[in-house]
Amino acid sequence: MAIGPAPASAAGTPSPKDAEAYIIWPPDGAVISGGKLWVRMGLRNMGVCPKGVELPNVGHHHLLIDTELSPDGQIPLDRNHVHFGAGETEARIELPPGKHTLQLLMGDHNHEPHDPPVYSKKISITVP
């Protein structure tokens, strides 16, 4: 889903123009007591597969925590960019108290965003 400025793409793996990544759970505005939560990731009009699988219209999720989409089209490997290279569609994470943002970005077989990039709306959650 193209919302806001899209990250640059260096002619990455093509994505369907109607592909959409979205966060199933938690909902935008959720208050998560204790900070431990399951994130459930959704994808429409594309398939989910492990990294390294080079097929048309597939990719794997990356969860961006408290960060922005990279303007250079890269997906860093750090605490703010959680890679799900095994093709996971849900994961348990733990966040410290405070307000946090979550956003999904699909990556291709090389851990690079598709062209055009497929990413979700950014949501906010609070850990009291």
Disulfide bonds with the S-S distance in Angstrom:
none
